[in-house]
Every structure is written in C-alpha cells, then in structure tokens.
C-alpha cells in the first residue's frame, strides 16, 4: 500500500514541480517581454520625435547638432546617426562614419523598412567608431506618399541588457535573453559557456531554434528537451514581443527542477517511512481489535433488526390513528350539519311565536315588552343566520368537487348583478354608492359553484365595509398570479389579520357591520380545497385587499 502511495506521490509531485517550473518560466517571459516591448516602444517614439525635427529643420549642418543633443538626452545610445537609403551616413553624433551600404545591419534594416516596418532592431555588430558590440535601432522616415527617405537611429550597447537583468533572481545554470526571428541572439544573460565564442556571429543552435523552425515560429510556448548549449536537459519558455520581431527567452536546466522537487518532496518521503514503521506496529493491534469490532457489529445488527420490527408496528399504528382521525372528522362534519339543520326549526318557532305574541297582545314596539320581544326575534334571526352559515360551511367542506373551465369574469358579473351593483354604479341597494372597477380575469379550472361562493362573499364584504366611505370604490382583478377584491372602506389592523379567517371571528362590532363571522372561513375552506392560498392586507380606515390563488 505504502509502495503504491509512494509511487503515486512521486509521479504527482514531480508533475506538479514540472508544472510549477513551467508556470514560473512563463510568468518570467510574459513580464520580461512586456518590459522589453515597452522599452523599445519608448525608444521608437523618441526616434520618431527626432525624425520630425529633422524633417522640419532639414538635413543640413543643424542635423549633427540635433543628433548630439539627442545623444545627451538618451544616454542608452552610444551613437546616433542619419543614414540615407544608399548607405551614406548623412550625419552622426560621433566621429565621421564611413558608408554603411555593405554592412549586414544596414541591408537588413533597409529591407525590413521597405516592407513596412516602422523601426528595426539589428543583429549585434562591433561598432566602428565605438569599440563595443552594438544593437542598431533604425527608424524609417517617409515622405507624404509613404516612400522611405532616410533612416534615423542609434547603437545600444548589448551590455545594457545585462545591466537590466543583473538583479533578476536566477538559479545557478539558468539564463534569459532576446532572440531575433532570424535566430540571431540580441542578448543573453548570463552567457552560457557553450555560446561565449559565437554569441552574436551566427544563428543560435539548439533546442529552441530547432523547435521554432519546425513549428512555424509560434508566438509563445514552453518546451522541454536536451540542450546542446547547456549539455543537459532543460525547460525553455519563450514569448514573441507584441510589436517587434523578437522573442524573450528564459531557460532552466533540469538540475534546478530536480533540486526544487527534492526540497519539497523529502518531508513526505520521511513521513511515508514513519508510516511504514508505524504500520507494522499497528498491524498486530489492529488484528486484535478487529475481532472485538466484529462482535460489537453483530450485536448492533441484532439491535437494528429489533428496532426495525418495532418501527413497522409503529407505522401500522400511525396509519390506524390517521384513519380514526379522518373518520372522527367526517363524523364531526356530519354532526355539525345535523345539529345546524335540526336547530333551525326551534329557532324559527321562537321567532314566529314572538311575532304572534306581540300581535296578540297588540304591543307597541316602543313599549318595554315590545322591545324585549323585538330583541328575542333579532337574536333568533341572528341564530338562524349562524346556523345557515354553519350548514354552508359543512356543505362546502364536504360536497364532492367537479372541476371544469370557469370564465371568472362571467362569474363576477353574475355575482355583481345578483347583489344589485354594477361596474361604475353610484346607486343600488347593495352597492349603495359604490364605484366598481373590474380588470381582466383569466379563466381557471375548478368547481364553479364553490368559486362563485368565494366571489359572492368577498364582493358582498367589500360592498358592506366600503358603504360608509365618502366615495366608495371597489377594484376586482388579477395581478401577480392571484385574483383579488380591494376596497377603500373600514379596513382592519394587520396585528389581528390571523383572526380574519377563523370561524365566528369578527374584527368589527355587530352594531357597526352585520355578519356572523363565518363567510371568510367558508372562503378559506373553498380556496384550500382547490389547492390555493388566500391572504388579506388592510389599513384601518383606508380599506382592505383580499387575494387568492387557484392553481392550474
């Protein structure tokens, strides 16, 4: 097991070390290429400014003064000069320089500028007036028709690149540099021993050059292989500059990678060795414990089987209790219906006999006996209303539902006509001055009789509770997935909203608004039987809104 873990760790950690090494190299070449590109762009801009001044002032005696001034303000240049397209040195900041027509750097720069390059970066060459290896930058100056007129440029000491990079933390054996797209080196730091003799005089040999030639000179990449320059395996990262035909290159020999990998891996190998020794010690103890655990497992399985058996009995008992509860609820509904129905006859008798008694005794309503008989009749009427509402609640809770497509607008119009109100009406016994506004009401699927009762209760309540408003207004419509009835009447305190839909619960006194407190309980029961919900919002003296949903 540990051998497998050790092998897997070796492969994994080595691959991670390789990936980390490649990421570090890639990050270095990204940052390096951006820095070099930005530096060359700044030099190109300065040469362009110099060219503009020379074009403006002409290439007379003043040109040499301009070049000397430019040389002082740009110390990175060892020499600044103007060369014609025939190779003649028109002006120079240093000693007179002979014709450059046959020099490789001039030929290369002229060809690239004639093809459309703005500035060229030459191969390093030994300076003639300056005893250093120089990199020539040549900026092409063109006329209004785009034809090349002359070249402005200067030579930069290749050692300057080494000065830029001397503080970069490179591991022993690692290096970085700049490589032209013709595979001539512009700079390399530090210079590998295998390249010291011919660093600038010939195309660079080796792993990267072979790869670029064989793959069509890609813009960026990371490769691994054997380096003939370093005489070892190496990882090379490269990236083409954005604006110039130059690659930024960074090289790490695999010896660096091996050292980094071992530095991070050896603690794990030490831990694996400790685990191996500990495993041998633990193996004996584990065997003894295994037998004890097996015995405990068998005991737990026996307990689980007993618990499962008891749970099966409990489930049966729960189902039996549910059936008994449903049966009790059905008996309660039947009893409520029977009691409500049977009580209506004596209530009617009380009302009738009270009326006959007052007529028989010829009692005036304002007399004390007439007033008491009136109270008896009123109480009997209220009791009859309560029993009627209870019968309705029982019927709407138990009657079988028949679902069909319902035109809700047609039902609302029918209910309003039945209540004696009309949309926009200002009169009517039930509407009593209410203004009705009815919006769009989409069809739904449900029991027509039950849902008609919902609309009847909600609209009659709205008419009743808005009747005392100075300008009664009722809105009926559909929004945010629910049907609603809203009014601007008495409203209610939201602190008591939970009482609205409870049986016989009222938020207003009987003397203010008549009612039994059963209507909204009926509405809630019908809506919930359809699988929907109902909610109410209100503000005292500012009206109420009742909204309900009927799922499809």
C-alpha positions in Angstrom: 0.0 0.0 0.0 2.7 2.5 1.0 4.7 1.5 -2.1 1.7 2.4 -4.2 1.3 5.7 -2.3 4.9 6.5 -2.6 4.9 5.8 -6.4 1.8 7.9 -6.9 3.2 10.7 -4.8 6.5 10.7 -6.7 4.7 10.9 -10.1 2.2 13.6 -8.8 4.8 15.7 -7.0 7.2 15.6 -10.0 4.4 16.6 -12.4 3.5 19.4 -10.1 7.1 20.5 -9.8 7.3 20.5 -13.6 4.1 22.5 -14.0 5.2 25.0 -11.3 8.6 25.4 -13.1 6.8 26.0 -16.4 4.4 28.5 -14.8 7.3 30.4 -13.2 9.2 30.5 -16.6 6.1 31.5 -18.4 5.4 34.3 -15.9 9.0 35.5 -16.3 8.8 35.6 -20.1 5.4 37.4 -20.0 6.7 40.1 -17.7 10.1 40.3 -19.5 8.6 40.5 -23.0 6.2 43.3 -21.8 9.0 45.3 -20.2 11.3 45.0 -23.3 8.5 45.8 -25.7 7.5 48.9 -23.7 11.2 50.0 -23.6 11.5 49.6 -27.4 8.2 51.4 -27.9 9.5 54.4 -25.9 12.8 54.4 -27.9 10.8 54.3 -31.2 8.7 57.3 -30.0 11.8 59.2 -29.2 13.3 58.4 -32.6 10.1 59.4 -34.3 10.2 62.8 -32.5 13.8 63.2 -33.6 12.8 62.4 -37.2 10.0 65.0 -37.1 12.5 67.7 -36.0 15.0 66.7 -38.7 12.3 66.7 -41.4 11.2 70.1 -40.2 14.7 71.6 -40.0 16.2 69.7 -42.9 19.4 67.6 -43.0 21.8 70.5 -43.2 24.5 71.4 -40.6 21.9 71.6 -37.9 21.3 67.8 -38.2 24.5 67.0 -36.4 23.6 69.4 -33.6 20.2 67.7 -33.2 21.9 64.3 -33.1 24.4 65.3 -30.4 21.6 66.9 -28.3 19.6 63.7 -28.8 22.6 61.6 -27.7 23.0 63.6 -24.5 19.3 63.2 -23.6 19.3 59.5 -24.4 22.5 58.0 -22.8 21.4 54.5 -23.6 22.6 55.2 -27.2 26.3 55.0 -27.8 25.9 56.8 -31.2 23.0 58.5 -33.0 23.1 58.9 -36.8 21.1 59.6 -40.0 21.8 57.2 -42.9 20.4 57.7 -46.4 18.8 54.8 -48.3 22.0 54.4 -50.3 24.0 53.8 -47.2 25.7 57.2 -46.9 25.9 58.5 -43.3 24.4 62.0 -43.6 25.0 63.0 -40.0 26.4 61.4 -36.8 26.8 62.4 -33.2 30.3 60.9 -33.0 33.3 60.8 -35.3 32.6 60.7 -39.1 31.3 57.2 -40.0 32.0 55.7 -43.5 29.3 54.5 -45.9 27.2 51.6 -44.5 25.8 50.3 -47.7 27.6 46.9 -47.5 27.1 46.3 -43.8 24.7 43.4 -42.8 22.8 45.6 -40.3 22.1 48.3 -42.9 21.0 45.8 -45.6 18.7 44.1 -43.1 17.2 47.4 -41.8 16.6 48.7 -45.3 14.8 45.5 -46.4 12.5 45.5 -43.3 11.7 49.2 -43.6 10.9 48.9 -47.3 8.5 46.1 -46.4 6.6 48.5 -44.0 8.3 48.1 -40.6 8.4 51.4 -38.6 11.6 50.6 -36.6 14.1 47.7 -36.9 16.3 46.1 -34.3 19.5 44.9 -35.9 21.8 41.9 -35.1 24.6 43.0 -32.7 27.7 44.1 -34.5 31.1 45.5 -33.5 30.9 49.3 -33.6 33.3 51.1 -35.9 33.5 54.4 -34.1 32.6 52.8 -30.7 34.6 49.7 -29.6 31.6 47.8 -28.3 29.0 45.3 -29.5 26.0 47.4 -30.6 22.4 46.8 -31.5 21.3 49.2 -34.1 17.8 50.7 -33.9 16.7 52.2 -37.2 13.5 54.3 -37.6 12.3 54.8 -41.2 11.5 58.4 -42.2 9.0 58.6 -45.1 7.5 61.3 -47.3 3.9 62.1 -47.8 3.5 59.3 -50.3 4.9 56.8 -47.8 8.2 56.4 -49.6 11.3 55.8 -47.5 13.5 58.9 -47.4 16.2 58.1 -44.8 16.8 56.3 -41.6 17.3 57.8 -38.1 18.8 55.6 -35.4 21.5 54.7 -33.0 23.5 51.9 -31.4 22.8 50.5 -28.0 25.5 48.5 -26.1 24.3 44.9 -25.6 25.8 45.0 -22.1 22.9 47.4 -21.2 20.5 44.4 -21.3 22.8 42.6 -18.9 22.6 45.6 -16.5 18.8 45.5 -16.7 18.8 41.8 -15.7 21.6 41.6 -13.2 19.1 41.8 -10.2 16.8 39.1 -11.5 16.9 36.1 -9.1 18.1 33.4 -11.4 19.0 29.9 -10.1 22.5 28.6 -10.9 22.6 27.5 -14.5 19.5 29.4 -15.6 19.6 32.3 -18.1 17.4 34.5 -20.2 17.8 36.7 -23.3 16.5 38.1 -26.5 16.4 36.2 -29.8 15.5 37.8 -33.2 13.1 35.9 -35.5 16.1 35.0 -37.7 17.5 33.2 -34.6 20.4 35.6 -34.0 20.8 36.5 -30.4 20.4 40.1 -29.3 21.4 39.5 -25.7 21.8 36.6 -23.2 22.4 36.8 -19.5 24.5 35.2 -18.2 26.2 34.0 -21.4 26.3 30.2 -21.3 29.9 28.8 -21.8 28.8 27.0 -24.9 27.8 30.2 -26.6 30.5 32.6 -25.5 32.6 32.4 -28.7 29.9 32.8 -31.3 27.0 34.5 -29.3 26.4 37.3 -31.9 28.1 36.0 -35.1 25.7 33.2 -36.2 22.2 31.9 -35.7 21.8 30.2 -32.3 21.8 26.4 -32.3 19.9 24.1 -30.1 16.6 23.1 -28.7 14.7 26.4 -29.1 15.9 27.2 -32.6 15.0 23.7 -33.8 11.6 24.0 -32.3 10.8 27.4 -33.7 11.9 26.4 -37.2 10.0 23.1 -37.0 6.7 24.7 -35.7 6.4 27.8 -37.9 7.7 30.2 -35.2 4.7 30.2 -32.8 4.1 33.3 -30.6 4.7 31.7 -27.3 5.3 28.3 -25.6 7.2 26.2 -23.1 9.2 23.2 -24.3 11.4 20.6 -22.7 14.3 18.6 -24.2 18.1 18.2 -24.4 20.0 21.5 -24.8 23.3 21.1 -26.7 24.3 24.5 -25.4 23.9 23.5 -21.7 24.8 19.8 -22.4 21.8 18.8 -20.2 18.0 18.5 -20.3 16.3 21.9 -19.9 13.0 23.7 -19.9 12.7 26.7 -22.2 9.9 29.3 -22.2 9.6 31.9 -25.0 7.2 34.7 -26.0 7.2 37.0 -29.0 7.2 40.7 -28.3 4.0 42.4 -29.3 5.4 45.0 -31.6 8.8 43.7 -32.8 10.2 40.5 -34.4 12.0 39.4 -31.2 11.5 36.6 -28.7 12.1 36.9 -25.0 13.6 33.6 -23.8 14.1 32.1 -20.3 15.9 28.7 -19.7 16.1 26.5 -16.7 18.3 23.3 -16.7 16.5 20.3 -15.2 19.1 20.2 -12.4 17.3 23.2 -10.9 13.9 21.4 -11.3 15.3 18.3 -9.6 16.7 20.3 -6.6 13.4 22.2 -6.2 11.4 18.9 -6.4 13.6 17.1 -3.8 13.4 20.1 -1.4 9.6 19.9 -1.4 9.3 16.1 -1.6 11.7 14.8 1.0 9.5 15.6 4.1 6.8 13.4 2.5 9.1 10.5 1.9 10.2 10.8 5.6 6.6 10.7 6.7 5.9 7.7 4.5 8.9 5.9 6.2 7.5 6.7 9.6 4.1 5.4 8.5 5.7 2.2 7.3 7.3 1.6 10.6 4.2 2.6 12.5 2.0 0.4 10.3 4.0 -2.6 11.2 3.5 -1.8 14.9 -0.2 -1.1 14.4 -0.9 -4.2 12.3 -0.8 -6.5 15.3 -3.0 -4.3 17.5 -5.5 -3.9 14.6 -5.9 -7.7 14.3 -6.9 -8.0 17.9 -9.3 -5.1 17.7 -10.9 -6.5 14.5 -12.4 -9.4 16.4 -13.8 -7.2 19.1 -15.4 -4.9 16.5 -16.9 -7.9 14.7 -18.6 -9.0 17.8 -19.9 -5.5 18.5 -21.1 -5.2 14.9 -23.2 -8.4 15.2 -24.7 -7.1 18.4 -25.6 -3.8 16.8 -27.2 -5.6 13.8 -29.4 -7.5 16.2 -30.5 -4.2 17.9 -31.2 -2.7 14.5 -33.4 -5.6 13.4 -35.4 -5.3 16.7 -35.7 -1.6 16.2 -36.9 -2.1 12.6 -39.5 -4.5 13.7 -40.8 -2.0 16.3 -40.8 0.7 13.7 -43.0 -1.4 11.5 -45.5 -1.8 14.3 -45.4 2.0 14.9 -46.1 2.7 11.3 -49.1 0.5 11.3 -50.4 2.2 14.5 -49.8 5.6 12.9 -51.8 4.7 9.8 -54.6 3.3 12.0 -54.7 6.6 14.0 -54.8 8.6 10.8 -57.8 6.6 9.7 -59.5 7.1 13.0 -58.9 10.8 12.8 -60.3 11.1 9.4 -63.4 9.1 10.5 -63.8 11.4 13.5 -63.6 14.5 11.3 -66.2 13.0 9.0 -68.5 12.3 12.0 -67.9 15.8 13.3 -68.8 17.4 10.0 -72.0 15.2 9.8 -72.9 16.1 13.4 -72.4 19.8 12.7 -74.6 19.6 9.6 -77.3 17.6 11.5 -77.2 19.9 14.6 -77.4 23.0 12.5 -80.3 21.6 10.4 -82.2 20.3 13.5 -81.8 23.6 15.4 -83.2 25.8 12.7 -86.8 24.5 13.3 -87.0 25.6 17.0 -85.3 28.9 16.1 -88.0 29.6 13.5 -90.6 28.7 16.1 -89.2 31.1 18.6 -89.2 33.9 16.0 -92.7 33.1 14.8 -94.3 32.8 18.3 -92.6 36.0 19.4 -94.2 37.8 16.4 -97.6 36.2 17.1 -97.3 37.2 20.8 -96.6 40.8 20.0 -99.6 40.9 17.6 -101.9 39.1 20.1 -101.0 41.5 22.9 -101.1 44.5 20.5 -97.8 45.7 22.0 -96.3 48.8 20.6 -92.6 48.4 19.5 -91.5 51.2 21.8 -93.0 49.6 24.9 -90.7 47.6 27.1 -92.4 44.3 26.3 -92.4 45.1 22.6 -88.7 46.0 22.8 -87.9 42.7 24.6 -89.9 40.7 22.0 -88.0 42.6 19.3 -84.7 41.6 20.9 -85.9 37.9 21.0 -86.8 38.0 17.3 -83.4 39.7 16.4 -81.5 37.1 18.4 -83.5 34.3 16.8 -82.8 35.8 13.4 -79.0 36.0 14.2 -79.1 32.4 15.4 -80.8 31.4 12.2 -78.1 33.2 10.2 -75.4 31.5 12.2 -76.9 28.0 11.7 -77.4 28.8 7.9 -73.7 29.7 7.7 -72.7 26.6 9.5 -74.7 24.5 7.1 -73.0 26.3 4.2 -69.6 25.7 5.8 -70.4 22.0 6.2 -71.8 21.7 2.7 -68.8 23.5 1.1 -66.3 21.4 3.1 -67.8 18.0 2.2 -69.6 18.2 -1.1 -67.8 16.5 -4.0 -65.9 18.8 -6.3 -66.4 18.8 -10.1 -63.7 20.6 -11.9 -64.3 22.5 -15.2 -63.0 25.5 -17.1 -64.5 28.6 -15.5 -64.9 32.1 -17.0 -64.1 34.1 -13.9 -65.3 37.4 -15.5 -68.7 35.9 -16.2 -69.0 34.6 -12.6 -68.0 38.1 -11.2 -70.5 39.8 -13.5 -73.3 37.4 -12.4 -72.5 37.9 -8.7 -72.5 41.7 -9.0 -75.8 41.6 -10.8 -77.2 39.3 -8.1 -76.0 41.8 -5.4 -77.6 44.7 -7.2 -74.4 46.6 -8.1 -73.0 47.4 -11.5 -69.4 48.4 -12.6 -69.1 52.1 -12.1 -72.5 52.4 -10.4 -73.3 55.1 -8.0 -76.6 53.7 -6.6 -78.2 50.3 -5.7 -79.4 48.8 -2.5 -76.3 46.6 -2.0 -73.9 48.8 -3.9 -75.2 51.9 -2.1 -73.0 54.4 -3.8 -70.0 52.1 -4.6 -67.9 52.6 -7.7 -66.9 49.2 -9.2 -63.8 48.7 -11.4 -63.3 45.3 -12.9 -60.0 44.3 -14.6 -59.0 41.3 -16.7 -59.9 38.0 -15.0 -58.3 34.9 -16.7 -60.1 31.6 -16.8 -59.2 28.9 -14.2 -60.1 25.2 -13.6 -62.3 24.5 -10.5 -65.7 23.9 -9.1 -68.0 26.6 -10.5 -70.5 26.6 -7.5 -67.8 26.8 -4.9 -65.8 29.5 -6.6 -68.9 31.5 -7.2 -69.5 31.5 -3.4 -65.9 32.8 -3.0 -66.6 35.8 -5.2 -70.0 36.4 -3.6 -68.6 36.5 -0.1 -65.6 38.7 -1.0 -67.6 41.2 -3.1 -70.5 41.5 -0.6 -68.0 42.1 2.2 -66.3 44.9 0.0 -69.7 46.5 -0.6 -70.6 46.3 3.1 -67.4 47.6 4.6 -67.0 50.4 2.0 -70.6 51.7 2.3 -69.6 54.4 4.8 -66.7 55.8 2.8 -67.2 59.3 1.3 -66.6 57.9 -2.2 -66.8 54.1 -2.0 -64.5 52.3 -4.6 -64.1 48.6 -5.2 -61.5 47.1 -7.5 -61.7 43.5 -8.8 -58.9 42.0 -10.9 -55.9 39.7 -11.3 -52.3 40.5 -10.7 -49.1 38.8 -9.6 -50.7 35.4 -10.1 -53.8 36.0 -7.8 -57.4 37.1 -8.1 -58.2 40.0 -5.8 -61.0 42.2 -4.4 -60.0 45.5 -2.9 -62.0 48.3 -1.3 -61.4 51.7 0.4 -63.7 51.0 3.3 -63.2 50.3 7.0 -60.1 48.2 6.6 -58.5 46.4 9.6 -55.4 46.3 11.8 -52.8 43.9 10.4 -52.0 42.9 14.0 -55.3 40.9 14.0 -55.1 39.6 10.5 -54.7 36.0 11.7 -58.3 36.2 13.1 -60.0 37.1 9.8 -60.4 33.5 8.6 -61.3 31.9 11.9 -64.8 30.7 12.5 -67.1 33.2 14.2 -64.2 35.7 14.5 -65.0 39.3 13.8 -62.9 42.5 13.9 -65.9 44.9 13.8 -68.8 45.2 16.3 -72.2 43.8 15.2 -73.6 47.4 15.7 -71.2 48.7 13.1 -71.4 46.0 10.4 -73.7 43.0 10.5 -72.4 39.5 9.9 -71.8 36.1 11.5 -68.0 35.8 11.1 -68.4 32.6 9.0 -68.1 34.0 5.4 -64.3 34.3 5.3 -63.9 30.9 6.9 -66.0 29.5 4.1 -63.9 31.3 1.5 -60.6 30.0 3.0 -62.0 26.4 3.1 -63.1 26.6 -0.6 -59.8 28.1 -1.8 -57.7 25.5 0.2 -59.8 22.7 -1.3 -58.7 23.9 -4.7 -55.1 23.7 -3.5 -54.8 27.5 -3.4 -54.0 30.2 -0.8 -55.7 33.3 0.4 -54.2 36.4 2.1 -55.5 39.7 3.3 -53.9 43.1 3.8 -55.6 46.2 5.2 -55.2 49.6 7.0 -57.8 50.9 9.5 -60.0 53.5 7.7 -58.1 53.0 4.4 -59.6 49.8 3.0 -58.7 46.1 2.6 -57.5 43.8 -0.1 -58.2 40.0 -0.3 -56.2 38.0 -2.8 -56.5 34.3 -3.6 -54.8 31.8 -5.9 -56.3 28.9 -7.8 -53.6 26.5 -9.2 -53.9 25.2 -12.7 
